[in-house]
């Protein structure tokens, strides 16, 4: 058995009345309800509950939240998918305990609720509840962070004095400001990092290096495009700009160049996009008739010989 699995048997036993009162305080943001029996309130240790001297309201402390769950079950709830609520990797004992406290529910594929004792028979999945999200500090709805860093997207973990690390985002920011990520380089293993140290991964354009803050590669590609083609040609083929930035030409553009300029001209056209300007080869007129080859035919603008 793993060491973290043994932590379930090391938690302090709490009477049922105290546990119900402390779990009810989770639903109300940490404030203990006033309809609880006075004997239960007076039996709660001072390190678990603090009293507001002005209003007399009793609030649950961090130590009180910590005694409700062992470390392994707390980590299991934090690993829940914030979008779907699925809690992976729960064993039988942990599933029954979390279901008893109202922190997870078991549902089948049709969405019907199933008892924890029948989860193996129906092949259901565990889903974190609103109370479970509040206990571990998970947002109830998608924050603004999820728009920049969707779950399972890639980002850059930037730390002062250390090289940047590419990571995969596996969750939303918790109440303590940390996010679960999986490093893609270096030491493997999921870890929690501050959300302020994450940056979006720069988008790479195929055929070009990563863009710099000054836009060097992009400006160089635009300059090559301007040198290789004139304004009339660029306005006639608007897709040339996108293709030049990608560093490649599609077959449709290549075929159009062959029809208009010939094979030699199309090769020079393509080479110009890569920054290798090639002079256009002379037109091969060896297969033309003598009049057209020497320029003496009437239809080329010169009078023919008598």
C-alpha positions as CSV (number, residue, x, y, z in Angstrom):
1,X,0.0,0.0,0.0
2,X,1.3,3.4,-0.9
3,X,2.2,5.8,2.0
4,X,-0.5,8.3,1.0
5,X,-3.2,5.6,1.1
6,X,-2.4,4.9,4.8
7,X,-3.2,8.5,5.7
8,X,-6.9,7.6,5.7
9,X,-6.5,5.7,8.9
10,X,-4.5,8.4,10.6
11,X,-7.1,11.1,10.8
12,X,-8.6,12.2,14.1
13,X,-12.0,10.6,14.8
14,X,-14.7,13.3,15.0
15,X,-18.2,12.8,16.5
16,X,-21.0,12.7,14.0
17,X,-22.7,15.8,15.5
18,X,-19.5,17.9,15.1
19,X,-18.8,16.6,11.6
20,X,-22.3,17.5,10.4
21,X,-22.0,21.0,11.9
22,X,-18.6,21.6,10.3
23,X,-19.7,20.2,6.9
24,X,-22.7,22.5,7.0
25,X,-20.4,25.4,7.6
26,X,-18.6,24.6,4.3
27,X,-21.9,25.3,2.5
28,X,-22.3,28.7,4.0
29,X,-18.7,29.9,3.3
30,X,-17.3,28.8,6.7
31,X,-20.0,30.3,9.0
32,X,-21.5,27.7,11.4
33,X,-25.3,27.6,11.2
34,X,-27.2,29.0,14.2
35,X,-29.7,26.2,14.5
36,X,-27.1,23.7,15.7
37,X,-27.5,22.3,19.2
38,X,-25.6,24.4,21.7
39,X,-23.9,21.4,23.2
40,X,-22.4,20.6,19.9
41,X,-21.1,24.1,19.4
42,X,-19.6,24.2,22.8
43,X,-17.8,20.9,22.3
44,X,-15.9,22.1,19.2
45,X,-12.2,22.9,20.0
46,X,-11.1,26.5,19.7
47,X,-8.5,25.6,17.1
48,X,-11.3,24.4,14.8
49,X,-13.8,27.3,15.3
50,X,-13.2,30.9,16.1
51,X,-15.7,33.4,17.4
52,X,-16.2,36.9,16.0
53,X,-16.0,39.2,19.1
54,X,-18.3,41.8,17.6
55,X,-21.2,39.7,16.2
56,X,-20.6,36.5,18.1
57,X,-20.7,34.5,14.9
58,X,-18.6,31.3,14.8
59,X,-16.4,30.6,11.8
60,X,-14.6,27.5,10.7
61,X,-10.8,27.8,10.7
62,X,-8.2,26.2,8.4
63,X,-7.4,23.6,10.9
64,X,-11.1,22.7,11.2
65,X,-11.3,22.2,7.4
66,X,-8.2,20.1,7.5
67,X,-9.5,17.6,10.0
68,X,-12.6,16.8,7.8
69,X,-10.5,15.0,5.2
70,X,-7.3,12.9,5.1
71,X,-4.6,14.1,2.8
72,X,-5.2,11.4,0.2
73,X,-8.9,12.2,-0.2
74,X,-8.2,15.9,-0.2
75,X,-5.7,15.4,-3.1
76,X,-8.3,13.2,-4.9
77,X,-10.8,16.0,-4.8
78,X,-8.3,18.5,-6.1
79,X,-7.5,16.2,-9.0
80,X,-11.2,16.4,-10.2
81,X,-11.8,17.7,-13.7
82,X,-13.1,21.3,-13.1
83,X,-15.2,21.2,-16.3
84,X,-17.0,17.8,-16.0
85,X,-16.5,17.2,-12.2
86,X,-15.2,13.7,-12.7
87,X,-13.0,12.5,-9.7
88,X,-10.5,9.8,-11.0
89,X,-8.8,7.1,-8.9
90,X,-11.1,6.7,-5.9
91,X,-10.9,3.4,-4.1
92,X,-13.9,1.8,-2.4
93,X,-13.3,3.2,1.1
94,X,-12.5,6.7,-0.1
95,X,-15.6,6.7,-2.4
96,X,-17.9,5.7,0.5
97,X,-16.4,8.2,2.9
98,X,-16.6,11.1,0.4
99,X,-20.2,10.1,-0.6
100,X,-21.3,10.0,3.0
101,X,-20.1,13.5,3.7
102,X,-21.8,14.8,0.5
103,X,-18.5,15.7,-1.2
104,X,-19.0,13.4,-4.3
105,X,-21.9,11.7,-5.9
106,X,-22.0,8.6,-8.1
107,X,-23.9,8.6,-11.4
108,X,-24.2,6.2,-14.3
109,X,-23.9,6.9,-18.0
110,X,-27.6,8.0,-18.1
111,X,-27.0,10.6,-15.3
112,X,-29.0,8.7,-12.7
113,X,-27.6,8.7,-9.1
114,X,-26.3,5.4,-7.7
115,X,-25.4,4.5,-4.2
116,X,-21.8,4.2,-3.3
117,X,-22.2,0.5,-2.4
118,X,-23.4,-0.3,-5.9
119,X,-20.8,1.7,-7.9
120,X,-18.9,-1.4,-9.0
121,X,-22.0,-3.2,-10.2
122,X,-23.2,-0.4,-12.5
123,X,-19.8,0.9,-13.5
124,X,-20.5,4.5,-12.5
125,X,-18.2,7.5,-12.1
126,X,-17.7,9.8,-9.1
127,X,-18.5,13.5,-9.6
128,X,-17.5,16.3,-7.2
129,X,-20.3,18.3,-5.6
130,X,-20.6,22.0,-4.8
131,X,-19.7,21.2,-1.2
132,X,-16.6,19.4,-2.4
133,X,-15.5,22.3,-4.6
134,X,-15.9,24.7,-1.7
135,X,-13.9,22.5,0.6
136,X,-10.8,22.2,-1.6
137,X,-11.1,25.8,-3.0
138,X,-12.1,25.0,-6.6
139,X,-14.1,27.6,-8.5
140,X,-17.7,26.8,-9.0
141,X,-17.7,28.3,-12.5
142,X,-15.1,28.9,-15.2
143,X,-12.9,31.9,-14.3
144,X,-11.2,34.2,-16.8
145,X,-8.1,32.1,-16.5
146,X,-9.9,29.3,-18.3
147,X,-10.2,31.4,-21.5
148,X,-6.5,31.9,-21.7
149,X,-5.5,28.5,-20.4
150,X,-8.2,25.8,-21.2
151,X,-7.8,22.5,-19.5
152,X,-5.3,20.2,-21.3
153,X,-3.8,23.2,-23.1
154,X,-0.1,24.0,-23.2
155,X,1.7,26.9,-21.5
156,X,5.0,28.2,-20.3
157,X,6.0,28.1,-16.6
158,X,8.2,31.1,-16.2
159,X,10.2,31.4,-13.0
160,X,12.8,34.1,-12.1
161,X,16.3,32.9,-12.4
162,X,15.4,29.5,-14.0
163,X,14.7,28.4,-17.6
164,X,11.2,28.3,-18.9
165,X,9.4,25.0,-18.7
166,X,6.6,23.8,-21.1
167,X,3.7,22.5,-19.1
168,X,0.2,21.1,-19.7
169,X,-2.6,22.9,-17.8
170,X,-4.7,20.3,-15.8
171,X,-7.0,22.5,-13.8
172,X,-8.3,26.0,-12.7
173,X,-6.7,28.2,-10.1
174,X,-7.6,27.1,-6.6
175,X,-8.4,29.4,-3.7
176,X,-4.6,29.6,-2.8
177,X,-3.7,30.8,-6.3
178,X,-2.1,27.6,-7.5
179,X,-2.8,25.6,-10.7
180,X,-2.2,21.9,-11.4
181,X,0.2,21.4,-14.3
182,X,2.2,18.6,-15.8
183,X,5.7,19.5,-16.9
184,X,6.5,18.4,-20.4
185,X,10.3,18.8,-20.0
186,X,12.6,18.0,-17.2
187,X,11.2,16.4,-14.0
188,X,7.9,14.6,-14.7
189,X,5.0,14.5,-12.3
190,X,2.0,16.7,-11.6
191,X,2.7,19.7,-9.4
192,X,1.0,22.9,-8.2
193,X,2.5,26.1,-9.5
194,X,1.4,29.8,-9.0
195,X,-1.0,31.0,-11.6
196,X,0.9,34.3,-12.0
197,X,3.9,32.3,-13.3
198,X,2.1,30.8,-16.3
199,X,2.3,32.3,-19.8
200,X,0.6,31.2,-23.0
201,X,2.7,29.1,-25.3
202,X,3.7,31.2,-28.4
203,X,2.1,30.0,-31.6
204,X,4.5,28.6,-34.1
205,X,4.1,29.0,-37.8
206,X,5.2,26.0,-39.9
207,X,8.4,26.7,-41.7
208,X,9.4,29.7,-39.5
209,X,11.0,29.9,-36.1
210,X,9.0,31.2,-33.1
211,X,8.1,34.8,-33.5
212,X,10.1,37.3,-31.4
213,X,8.6,40.3,-29.6
214,X,9.9,42.5,-32.4
215,X,8.3,40.3,-35.1
216,X,11.7,39.6,-36.9
217,X,10.8,36.4,-38.8
218,X,7.4,37.8,-39.8
219,X,8.9,41.1,-41.1
220,X,11.6,39.1,-43.0
221,X,9.0,37.0,-44.7
222,X,7.0,40.1,-45.7
223,X,10.2,41.6,-47.1
224,X,11.0,38.5,-49.1
225,X,7.5,38.6,-50.5
226,X,7.8,42.3,-51.5
227,X,11.1,41.6,-53.2
228,X,9.9,38.6,-55.1
229,X,6.5,39.9,-56.3
230,X,5.2,43.2,-57.4
231,X,2.1,45.0,-56.1
232,X,-0.1,44.0,-59.0
233,X,0.7,40.3,-58.5
234,X,0.2,40.5,-54.8
235,X,-3.2,42.1,-55.2
236,X,-4.2,39.5,-57.8
237,X,-3.3,36.6,-55.4
238,X,-4.2,37.7,-51.9
239,X,-3.3,34.2,-50.5
240,X,0.4,34.9,-51.3
241,X,0.9,36.7,-48.1
242,X,-0.3,33.8,-45.9
243,X,1.8,31.3,-48.0
244,X,4.9,33.5,-47.7
245,X,4.6,33.7,-43.9
246,X,4.2,29.9,-43.8
247,X,7.2,29.5,-46.0
248,X,5.5,27.2,-48.5
249,X,3.4,27.2,-51.7
250,X,0.3,25.1,-52.3
251,X,-0.2,23.2,-55.5
252,X,-3.0,25.5,-56.7
253,X,-0.7,28.6,-56.5
254,X,2.1,26.6,-58.1
255,X,-0.1,25.5,-61.0
256,X,-1.3,29.1,-61.5
257,X,2.3,30.3,-61.7
258,X,3.2,27.6,-64.3
259,X,0.2,28.6,-66.5
260,X,1.2,32.3,-66.3
261,X,5.0,32.3,-66.3
262,X,6.1,28.8,-67.3
263,X,8.0,26.2,-65.3
264,X,11.1,28.3,-65.1
265,X,9.3,31.3,-63.9
266,X,7.4,29.3,-61.3
267,X,10.6,27.9,-59.9
268,X,12.0,31.4,-59.6
269,X,8.8,32.5,-58.0
270,X,8.9,29.7,-55.4
271,X,12.6,30.3,-54.6
272,X,11.9,33.9,-53.9
273,X,9.5,33.0,-51.2
274,X,12.3,31.2,-49.4
275,X,14.6,34.2,-49.6
276,X,16.7,32.7,-52.5
277,X,16.0,35.0,-55.5
278,X,16.8,33.2,-58.8
279,X,16.9,35.1,-62.1
280,X,14.3,34.1,-64.5
281,X,15.7,31.8,-67.2
282,X,15.5,32.9,-70.9
283,X,12.5,31.7,-72.8
284,X,13.3,28.6,-74.8
285,X,12.3,29.2,-78.5
286,X,14.0,26.3,-80.1
287,X,10.8,24.5,-80.7
288,X,9.0,27.4,-82.4
289,X,8.8,28.0,-86.2
290,X,11.6,30.0,-87.8
291,X,9.5,33.1,-88.2
292,X,8.5,33.2,-84.6
293,X,12.0,32.2,-83.4
294,X,13.7,35.0,-85.3
295,X,10.8,37.5,-84.7
296,X,10.0,38.0,-88.5
297,X,6.4,36.8,-88.4
298,X,3.6,39.2,-89.1
299,X,1.7,38.2,-86.0
300,X,4.5,39.2,-83.6
301,X,4.4,42.8,-84.8
302,X,7.1,42.9,-87.5
303,X,6.6,42.8,-91.3
304,X,7.6,39.5,-92.9
305,X,10.0,39.1,-95.7
306,X,8.7,39.4,-99.3
